Amino acid sequence: MDRMVVDVQTGDIVIATLSDEEIAAIEEATRRPRQAPPLSARQLRLGLVLNGFELNQVETAIDAIDDAQSRAIARVEWEYASLFERDHPLLIDVGVALGLSPEDIDEMWLRAALL
């Protein structure tokens, strides 16, 4: 079946002949949300360091939390969690404090998952 596709290298729109299986695979891939795998504490911390951040910047962001109980919970999460989920509120807040966009975090996250 002929389909219009975008050549990702040039940006050109071309007509390509794709098999039914190729079309089904493309449609399935575009339907599924991209899942970010959980990261180990090691992967998360190495990901930060390899992107130019110091771990004390995370600690500074946690120290800036106004509510004492929320700050204590965040500190326990940072220091003792063995796995981190991409959508955990602490990580979202720390990302904002570090000046990262959600897209920046996603990109760093997926690279850290390979460590």
Secondary structure, DSSP 8 states (H G I E B T S, - for coil): -EEEEE-TTT--EEEEE--HHHHHHHHHHHHS------EEHHHHHHHHHHTT--HHHHHHHHHT-SSHHHHHHHHHHHHH-SEE-TT-HHHHHHHHHTT--HHHHHHHHHHHTT-
